[in-house]
Amino acid sequence: MVKCPNTGRELSTGIETDQAGFDRLPRLLTYSRCPLCRLEHAWWKREAWLAESDASEAATETAA
Ligand SMILES: [Zn+2]
């Protein structure tokens, strides 16, 4: 995932990978079409993060 600089919202890079695959991604500038503002954003790997399935964590926050 990366953050859209125009809307401040998270968007998918279109790259689906696990942690191991993410670690192997080259440190290159990557372009992804943003569905939020319909522009292409350039992002570095260090600016991206994996979309975690943290539904349980969110549920815990809601419960707390
Ligand atoms: Zn955008």
PDB file of the backbone (N, CA, C, O) and the ligand in Angstrom, with CONECT records:
HET     ZN  A 101       1
ATOM      1  N   MET A   1       0.841  -1.184   0.000  1.00  0.00           N
ATOM      2  CA  MET A   1       0.000   0.000   0.000  1.00  0.00           C
ATOM      3  C   MET A   1       0.885   1.246   0.000  1.00  0.00           C
ATOM      4  O   MET A   1       1.998   1.230   0.526  1.00  0.00           O
ATOM      5  N   VAL A   2       0.390   2.294  -0.580  1.00  0.00           N
ATOM      6  CA  VAL A   2       1.067   3.580  -0.483  1.00  0.00           C
ATOM      7  C   VAL A   2       0.014   4.636  -0.164  1.00  0.00           C
ATOM      8  O   VAL A   2      -1.186   4.379  -0.260  1.00  0.00           O
ATOM      9  N   LYS A   3       0.467   5.802   0.209  1.00  0.00           N
ATOM     10  CA  LYS A   3      -0.463   6.864   0.549  1.00  0.00           C
ATOM     11  C   LYS A   3      -0.599   7.819  -0.630  1.00  0.00           C
ATOM     12  O   LYS A   3       0.394   8.276  -1.197  1.00  0.00           O
ATOM     13  N   CYS A   4      -1.815   8.104  -0.978  1.00  0.00           N
ATOM     14  CA  CYS A   4      -2.073   9.057  -2.056  1.00  0.00           C
ATOM     15  C   CYS A   4      -1.774  10.460  -1.541  1.00  0.00           C
ATOM     16  O   CYS A   4      -2.384  10.903  -0.568  1.00  0.00           O
ATOM     17  N   PRO A   5      -0.840  11.164  -2.184  1.00  0.00           N
ATOM     18  CA  PRO A   5      -0.465  12.500  -1.685  1.00  0.00           C
ATOM     19  C   PRO A   5      -1.564  13.519  -1.897  1.00  0.00           C
ATOM     20  O   PRO A   5      -1.552  14.579  -1.271  1.00  0.00           O
ATOM     21  N   ASN A   6      -2.500  13.223  -2.756  1.00  0.00           N
ATOM     22  CA  ASN A   6      -3.568  14.185  -3.039  1.00  0.00           C
ATOM     23  C   ASN A   6      -4.773  14.020  -2.129  1.00  0.00           C
ATOM     24  O   ASN A   6      -5.426  15.001  -1.773  1.00  0.00           O
ATOM     25  N   THR A   7      -5.065  12.793  -1.756  1.00  0.00           N
ATOM     26  CA  THR A   7      -6.237  12.564  -0.908  1.00  0.00           C
ATOM     27  C   THR A   7      -5.856  12.140   0.502  1.00  0.00           C
ATOM     28  O   THR A   7      -6.685  12.172   1.411  1.00  0.00           O
ATOM     29  N   GLY A   8      -4.584  11.738   0.684  1.00  0.00           N
ATOM     30  CA  GLY A   8      -4.144  11.298   1.998  1.00  0.00           C
ATOM     31  C   GLY A   8      -4.661   9.922   2.367  1.00  0.00           C
ATOM     32  O   GLY A   8      -4.515   9.480   3.507  1.00  0.00           O
ATOM     33  N   ARG A   9      -5.264   9.246   1.405  1.00  0.00           N
ATOM     34  CA  ARG A   9      -5.815   7.930   1.687  1.00  0.00           C
ATOM     35  C   ARG A   9      -4.887   6.844   1.170  1.00  0.00           C
ATOM     36  O   ARG A   9      -4.038   7.081   0.311  1.00  0.00           O
ATOM     37  N   GLU A  10      -5.072   5.636   1.718  1.00  0.00           N
ATOM     38  CA  GLU A  10      -4.263   4.517   1.285  1.00  0.00           C
ATOM     39  C   GLU A  10      -4.787   3.979  -0.033  1.00  0.00           C
ATOM     40  O   GLU A  10      -5.993   3.939  -0.274  1.00  0.00           O
ATOM     41  N   LEU A  11      -3.865   3.572  -0.872  1.00  0.00           N
ATOM     42  CA  LEU A  11      -4.273   2.935  -2.114  1.00  0.00           C
ATOM     43  C   LEU A  11      -3.387   1.733  -2.361  1.00  0.00           C
ATOM     44  O   LEU A  11      -2.244   1.672  -1.907  1.00  0.00           O
ATOM     45  N   SER A  12      -3.936   0.785  -3.085  1.00  0.00           N
ATOM     46  CA  SER A  12      -3.160  -0.404  -3.402  1.00  0.00           C
ATOM     47  C   SER A  12      -2.205  -0.098  -4.540  1.00  0.00           C
ATOM     48  O   SER A  12      -2.559   0.600  -5.491  1.00  0.00           O
ATOM     49  N   THR A  13      -0.999  -0.620  -4.438  1.00  0.00           N
ATOM     50  CA  THR A  13      -0.027  -0.432  -5.504  1.00  0.00           C
ATOM     51  C   THR A  13      -0.301  -1.361  -6.671  1.00  0.00           C
ATOM     52  O   THR A  13       0.295  -1.212  -7.738  1.00  0.00           O
ATOM     53  N   GLY A  14      -1.189  -2.308  -6.479  1.00  0.00           N
ATOM     54  CA  GLY A  14      -1.448  -3.303  -7.508  1.00  0.00           C
ATOM     55  C   GLY A  14      -0.483  -4.465  -7.423  1.00  0.00           C
ATOM     56  O   GLY A  14      -0.590  -5.433  -8.176  1.00  0.00           O
ATOM     57  N   ILE A  15       0.468  -4.364  -6.495  1.00  0.00           N
ATOM     58  CA  ILE A  15       1.423  -5.444  -6.290  1.00  0.00           C
ATOM     59  C   ILE A  15       0.943  -6.291  -5.125  1.00  0.00           C
ATOM     60  O   ILE A  15       0.799  -5.802  -4.004  1.00  0.00           O
ATOM     61  N   GLU A  16       0.700  -7.553  -5.398  1.00  0.00           N
ATOM     62  CA  GLU A  16       0.300  -8.447  -4.320  1.00  0.00           C
ATOM     63  C   GLU A  16       1.466  -9.346  -3.982  1.00  0.00           C
ATOM     64  O   GLU A  16       1.941 -10.099  -4.833  1.00  0.00           O
ATOM     65  N   THR A  17       1.925  -9.277  -2.766  1.00  0.00           N
ATOM     66  CA  THR A  17       3.077 -10.063  -2.362  1.00  0.00           C
ATOM     67  C   THR A  17       3.027 -10.309  -0.862  1.00  0.00           C
ATOM     68  O   THR A  17       2.259  -9.676  -0.139  1.00  0.00           O
ATOM     69  N   ASP A  18       3.839 -11.217  -0.419  1.00  0.00           N
ATOM     70  CA  ASP A  18       3.957 -11.431   1.018  1.00  0.00           C
ATOM     71  C   ASP A  18       5.211 -10.708   1.510  1.00  0.00           C
ATOM     72  O   ASP A  18       5.877 -10.017   0.739  1.00  0.00           O
ATOM     73  N   GLN A  19       5.526 -10.868   2.778  1.00  0.00           N
ATOM     74  CA  GLN A  19       6.658 -10.138   3.347  1.00  0.00           C
ATOM     75  C   GLN A  19       7.964 -10.494   2.634  1.00  0.00           C
ATOM     76  O   GLN A  19       8.788  -9.622   2.358  1.00  0.00           O
ATOM     77  N   ALA A  20       8.142 -11.785   2.339  1.00  0.00           N
ATOM     78  CA  ALA A  20       9.377 -12.223   1.686  1.00  0.00           C
ATOM     79  C   ALA A  20       9.500 -11.602   0.303  1.00  0.00           C
ATOM     80  O   ALA A  20      10.571 -11.144  -0.094  1.00  0.00           O
ATOM     81  N   GLY A  21       8.382 -11.592  -0.429  1.00  0.00           N
ATOM     82  CA  GLY A  21       8.401 -11.010  -1.763  1.00  0.00           C
ATOM     83  C   GLY A  21       8.603  -9.506  -1.694  1.00  0.00           C
ATOM     84  O   GLY A  21       9.283  -8.922  -2.538  1.00  0.00           O
ATOM     85  N   PHE A  22       8.014  -8.889  -0.694  1.00  0.00           N
ATOM     86  CA  PHE A  22       8.147  -7.452  -0.516  1.00  0.00           C
ATOM     87  C   PHE A  22       9.608  -7.091  -0.277  1.00  0.00           C
ATOM     88  O   PHE A  22      10.114  -6.101  -0.804  1.00  0.00           O
ATOM     89  N   ASP A  23      10.274  -7.915   0.531  1.00  0.00           N
ATOM     90  CA  ASP A  23      11.678  -7.656   0.828  1.00  0.00           C
ATOM     91  C   ASP A  23      12.547  -7.750  -0.418  1.00  0.00           C
ATOM     92  O   ASP A  23      13.602  -7.122  -0.505  1.00  0.00           O
ATOM     93  N   ARG A  24      12.090  -8.541  -1.378  1.00  0.00           N
ATOM     94  CA  ARG A  24      12.880  -8.728  -2.594  1.00  0.00           C
ATOM     95  C   ARG A  24      12.585  -7.677  -3.654  1.00  0.00           C
ATOM     96  O   ARG A  24      13.256  -7.632  -4.685  1.00  0.00           O
ATOM     97  N   LEU A  25      11.605  -6.846  -3.414  1.00  0.00           N
ATOM     98  CA  LEU A  25      11.307  -5.805  -4.391  1.00  0.00           C
ATOM     99  C   LEU A  25      12.514  -4.884  -4.551  1.00  0.00           C
ATOM    100  O   LEU A  25      13.167  -4.533  -3.568  1.00  0.00           O
ATOM    101  N   PRO A  26      12.803  -4.498  -5.780  1.00  0.00           N
ATOM    102  CA  PRO A  26      13.931  -3.586  -5.976  1.00  0.00           C
ATOM    103  C   PRO A  26      13.625  -2.203  -5.425  1.00  0.00           C
ATOM    104  O   PRO A  26      12.474  -1.767  -5.395  1.00  0.00           O
ATOM    105  N   ARG A  27      14.671  -1.529  -4.993  1.00  0.00           N
ATOM    106  CA  ARG A  27      14.476  -0.178  -4.461  1.00  0.00           C
ATOM    107  C   ARG A  27      14.458   0.816  -5.613  1.00  0.00           C
ATOM    108  O   ARG A  27      15.364   1.631  -5.785  1.00  0.00           O
ATOM    109  N   LEU A  28      13.411   0.715  -6.376  1.00  0.00           N
ATOM    110  CA  LEU A  28      13.279   1.583  -7.531  1.00  0.00           C
ATOM    111  C   LEU A  28      12.020   2.418  -7.405  1.00  0.00           C
ATOM    112  O   LEU A  28      11.089   2.080  -6.673  1.00  0.00           O
ATOM    113  N   LEU A  29      12.021   3.506  -8.133  1.00  0.00           N
ATOM    114  CA  LEU A  29      10.820   4.327  -8.181  1.00  0.00           C
ATOM    115  C   LEU A  29       9.763   3.558  -8.975  1.00  0.00           C
ATOM    116  O   LEU A  29      10.010   3.121 -10.099  1.00  0.00           O
ATOM    117  N   THR A  30       8.606   3.404  -8.383  1.00  0.00           N
ATOM    118  CA  THR A  30       7.541   2.629  -9.014  1.00  0.00           C
ATOM    119  C   THR A  30       6.335   3.528  -9.244  1.00  0.00           C
ATOM    120  O   THR A  30       6.034   4.415  -8.445  1.00  0.00           O
ATOM    121  N   TYR A  31       5.662   3.278 -10.345  1.00  0.00           N
ATOM    122  CA  TYR A  31       4.480   4.068 -10.649  1.00  0.00           C
ATOM    123  C   TYR A  31       3.230   3.219 -10.516  1.00  0.00           C
ATOM    124  O   TYR A  31       3.181   2.090 -11.003  1.00  0.00           O
ATOM    125  N   SER A  32       2.232   3.760  -9.863  1.00  0.00           N
ATOM    126  CA  SER A  32       0.963   3.069  -9.741  1.00  0.00           C
ATOM    127  C   SER A  32      -0.165   4.038 -10.082  1.00  0.00           C
ATOM    128  O   SER A  32      -0.156   5.200  -9.674  1.00  0.00           O
ATOM    129  N   ARG A  33      -1.122   3.536 -10.830  1.00  0.00           N
ATOM    130  CA  ARG A  33      -2.290   4.359 -11.134  1.00  0.00           C
ATOM    131  C   ARG A  33      -3.160   4.435  -9.901  1.00  0.00           C
ATOM    132  O   ARG A  33      -3.505   3.411  -9.311  1.00  0.00           O
ATOM    133  N   CYS A  34      -3.515   5.640  -9.512  1.00  0.00           N
ATOM    134  CA  CYS A  34      -4.293   5.849  -8.305  1.00  0.00           C
ATOM    135  C   CYS A  34      -5.779   5.904  -8.640  1.00  0.00           C
ATOM    136  O   CYS A  34      -6.209   6.742  -9.432  1.00  0.00           O
ATOM    137  N   PRO A  35      -6.560   5.014  -8.039  1.00  0.00           N
ATOM    138  CA  PRO A  35      -8.001   5.013  -8.311  1.00  0.00           C
ATOM    139  C   PRO A  35      -8.721   6.147  -7.589  1.00  0.00           C
ATOM    140  O   PRO A  35      -9.888   6.420  -7.871  1.00  0.00           O
ATOM    141  N   LEU A  36      -8.040   6.800  -6.673  1.00  0.00           N
ATOM    142  CA  LEU A  36      -8.679   7.844  -5.873  1.00  0.00           C
ATOM    143  C   LEU A  36      -8.701   9.172  -6.621  1.00  0.00           C
ATOM    144  O   LEU A  36      -9.722   9.859  -6.657  1.00  0.00           O
ATOM    145  N   CYS A  37      -7.575   9.522  -7.212  1.00  0.00           N
ATOM    146  CA  CYS A  37      -7.504  10.801  -7.920  1.00  0.00           C
ATOM    147  C   CYS A  37      -7.197  10.610  -9.398  1.00  0.00           C
ATOM    148  O   CYS A  37      -7.025  11.578 -10.139  1.00  0.00           O
ATOM    149  N   ARG A  38      -7.131   9.347  -9.817  1.00  0.00           N
ATOM    150  CA  ARG A  38      -6.965   9.011 -11.234  1.00  0.00           C
ATOM    151  C   ARG A  38      -5.677   9.552 -11.833  1.00  0.00           C
ATOM    152  O   ARG A  38      -5.605   9.837 -13.028  1.00  0.00           O
ATOM    153  N   LEU A  39      -4.668   9.689 -10.993  1.00  0.00           N
ATOM    154  CA  LEU A  39      -3.364  10.096 -11.488  1.00  0.00           C
ATOM    155  C   LEU A  39      -2.381   8.964 -11.227  1.00  0.00           C
ATOM    156  O   LEU A  39      -2.678   8.027 -10.486  1.00  0.00           O
ATOM    157  N   GLU A  40      -1.221   9.058 -11.837  1.00  0.00           N
ATOM    158  CA  GLU A  40      -0.177   8.101 -11.537  1.00  0.00           C
ATOM    159  C   GLU A  40       0.713   8.683 -10.454  1.00  0.00           C
ATOM    160  O   GLU A  40       1.159   9.828 -10.545  1.00  0.00           O
ATOM    161  N   HIS A  41       0.968   7.878  -9.425  1.00  0.00           N
ATOM    162  CA  HIS A  41       1.852   8.312  -8.355  1.00  0.00           C
ATOM    163  C   HIS A  41       3.149   7.538  -8.431  1.00  0.00           C
ATOM    164  O   HIS A  41       3.158   6.331  -8.675  1.00  0.00           O
ATOM    165  N   ALA A  42       4.242   8.244  -8.221  1.00  0.00           N
ATOM    166  CA  ALA A  42       5.529   7.577  -8.115  1.00  0.00           C
ATOM    167  C   ALA A  42       5.827   7.364  -6.640  1.00  0.00           C
ATOM    168  O   ALA A  42       5.648   8.276  -5.834  1.00  0.00           O
ATOM    169  N   TRP A  43       6.272   6.190  -6.285  1.00  0.00           N
ATOM    170  CA  TRP A  43       6.564   5.917  -4.879  1.00  0.00           C
ATOM    171  C   TRP A  43       7.790   5.032  -4.773  1.00  0.00           C
ATOM    172  O   TRP A  43       8.082   4.237  -5.667  1.00  0.00           O
ATOM    173  N   TRP A  44       8.491   5.179  -3.684  1.00  0.00           N
ATOM    174  CA  TRP A  44       9.631   4.341  -3.380  1.00  0.00           C
ATOM    175  C   TRP A  44       9.181   3.199  -2.493  1.00  0.00           C
ATOM    176  O   TRP A  44       8.192   3.299  -1.766  1.00  0.00           O
ATOM    177  N   LYS A  45       9.921   2.127  -2.570  1.00  0.00           N
ATOM    178  CA  LYS A  45       9.582   0.963  -1.759  1.00  0.00           C
ATOM    179  C   LYS A  45       9.504   1.329  -0.277  1.00  0.00           C
ATOM    180  O   LYS A  45       8.642   0.831   0.447  1.00  0.00           O
ATOM    181  N   ARG A  46      10.411   2.204   0.172  1.00  0.00           N
ATOM    182  CA  ARG A  46      10.421   2.549   1.591  1.00  0.00           C
ATOM    183  C   ARG A  46       9.191   3.334   1.994  1.00  0.00           C
ATOM    184  O   ARG A  46       8.896   3.460   3.182  1.00  0.00           O
ATOM    185  N   GLU A  47       8.456   3.872   1.003  1.00  0.00           N
ATOM    186  CA  GLU A  47       7.233   4.603   1.323  1.00  0.00           C
ATOM    187  C   GLU A  47       6.015   3.688   1.338  1.00  0.00           C
ATOM    188  O   GLU A  47       4.925   4.088   1.747  1.00  0.00           O
ATOM    189  N   ALA A  48       6.218   2.460   0.889  1.00  0.00           N
ATOM    190  CA  ALA A  48       5.101   1.525   0.779  1.00  0.00           C
ATOM    191  C   ALA A  48       5.094   0.567   1.955  1.00  0.00           C
ATOM    192  O   ALA A  48       6.100   0.395   2.644  1.00  0.00           O
ATOM    193  N   TRP A  49       3.962  -0.041   2.170  1.00  0.00           N
ATOM    194  CA  TRP A  49       3.869  -1.033   3.225  1.00  0.00           C
ATOM    195  C   TRP A  49       2.908  -2.123   2.783  1.00  0.00           C
ATOM    196  O   TRP A  49       2.110  -1.944   1.863  1.00  0.00           O
ATOM    197  N   LEU A  50       3.005  -3.240   3.452  1.00  0.00           N
ATOM    198  CA  LEU A  50       2.125  -4.357   3.146  1.00  0.00           C
ATOM    199  C   LEU A  50       0.756  -4.127   3.779  1.00  0.00           C
ATOM    200  O   LEU A  50       0.635  -3.642   4.904  1.00  0.00           O
ATOM    201  N   ALA A  51      -0.242  -4.485   3.032  1.00  0.00           N
ATOM    202  CA  ALA A  51      -1.592  -4.446   3.591  1.00  0.00           C
ATOM    203  C   ALA A  51      -1.768  -5.672   4.466  1.00  0.00           C
ATOM    204  O   ALA A  51      -1.839  -6.800   3.978  1.00  0.00           O
ATOM    205  N   GLU A  52      -1.837  -5.432   5.759  1.00  0.00           N
ATOM    206  CA  GLU A  52      -1.941  -6.553   6.684  1.00  0.00           C
ATOM    207  C   GLU A  52      -3.404  -6.890   6.910  1.00  0.00           C
ATOM    208  O   GLU A  52      -4.277  -6.023   6.860  1.00  0.00           O
ATOM    209  N   SER A  53      -3.644  -8.142   7.156  1.00  0.00           N
ATOM    210  CA  SER A  53      -5.005  -8.549   7.523  1.00  0.00           C
ATOM    211  C   SER A  53      -5.152  -8.381   9.033  1.00  0.00           C
ATOM    212  O   SER A  53      -5.123  -9.352   9.789  1.00  0.00           O
ATOM    213  N   ASP A  54      -5.308  -7.138   9.448  1.00  0.00           N
ATOM    214  CA  ASP A  54      -5.342  -6.828  10.876  1.00  0.00           C
ATOM    215  C   ASP A  54      -6.772  -6.608  11.354  1.00  0.00           C
ATOM    216  O   ASP A  54      -7.036  -5.750  12.196  1.00  0.00           O
ATOM    217  N   ALA A  55      -7.675  -7.384  10.811  1.00  0.00           N
ATOM    218  CA  ALA A  55      -9.073  -7.257  11.197  1.00  0.00           C
ATOM    219  C   ALA A  55      -9.242  -7.564  12.687  1.00  0.00           C
ATOM    220  O   ALA A  55     -10.053  -6.941  13.373  1.00  0.00           O
ATOM    221  N   SER A  56      -8.464  -8.533  13.174  1.00  0.00           N
ATOM    222  CA  SER A  56      -8.573  -8.907  14.583  1.00  0.00           C
ATOM    223  C   SER A  56      -8.110  -7.751  15.466  1.00  0.00           C
ATOM    224  O   SER A  56      -8.672  -7.497  16.531  1.00  0.00           O
ATOM    225  N   GLU A  57      -7.074  -7.059  14.999  1.00  0.00           N
ATOM    226  CA  GLU A  57      -6.558  -5.939  15.766  1.00  0.00           C
ATOM    227  C   GLU A  57      -7.591  -4.805  15.808  1.00  0.00           C
ATOM    228  O   GLU A  57      -7.805  -4.179  16.847  1.00  0.00           O
ATOM    229  N   ALA A  58      -8.220  -4.557  14.662  1.00  0.00           N
ATOM    230  CA  ALA A  58      -9.249  -3.520  14.592  1.00  0.00           C
ATOM    231  C   ALA A  58     -10.413  -3.885  15.489  1.00  0.00           C
ATOM    232  O   ALA A  58     -10.994  -3.024  16.150  1.00  0.00           O
ATOM    233  N   ALA A  59     -10.754  -5.172  15.511  1.00  0.00           N
ATOM    234  CA  ALA A  59     -11.862  -5.619  16.340  1.00  0.00           C
ATOM    235  C   ALA A  59     -11.526  -5.403  17.819  1.00  0.00           C
ATOM    236  O   ALA A  59     -12.383  -5.045  18.626  1.00  0.00           O
ATOM    237  N   THR A  60     -10.257  -5.631  18.145  1.00  0.00           N
ATOM    238  CA  THR A  60      -9.834  -5.433  19.521  1.00  0.00           C
ATOM    239  C   THR A  60      -9.958  -3.959  19.905  1.00  0.00           C
ATOM    240  O   THR A  60     -10.391  -3.628  21.008  1.00  0.00           O
ATOM    241  N   GLU A  61      -9.574  -3.085  18.981  1.00  0.00           N
ATOM    242  CA  GLU A  61      -9.669  -1.662  19.252  1.00  0.00           C
ATOM    243  C   GLU A  61     -11.125  -1.257  19.459  1.00  0.00           C
ATOM    244  O   GLU A  61     -11.455  -0.463  20.341  1.00  0.00           O
ATOM    245  N   THR A  62     -11.981  -1.827  18.620  1.00  0.00           N
ATOM    246  CA  THR A  62     -13.399  -1.496  18.721  1.00  0.00           C
ATOM    247  C   THR A  62     -13.949  -1.967  20.068  1.00  0.00           C
ATOM    248  O   THR A  62     -14.746  -1.289  20.717  1.00  0.00           O
ATOM    249  N   ALA A  63     -13.487  -3.164  20.460  1.00  0.00           N
ATOM    250  CA  ALA A  63     -13.972  -3.723  21.728  1.00  0.00           C
ATOM    251  C   ALA A  63     -13.481  -2.881  22.904  1.00  0.00           C
ATOM    252  O   ALA A  63     -14.187  -2.693  23.895  1.00  0.00           O
ATOM    253  N   ALA A  64     -12.241  -2.377  22.767  1.00  0.00           N
ATOM    254  CA  ALA A  64     -11.659  -1.603  23.856  1.00  0.00           C
ATOM    255  C   ALA A  64     -12.190  -0.177  23.788  1.00  0.00           C
ATOM    256  O   ALA A  64     -11.829   0.657  24.618  1.00  0.00           O
TER     257      ALA A  64
HETATM  258 ZN    ZN A 101      -3.909   9.654  -5.740  1.00  0.00          ZN2+
END
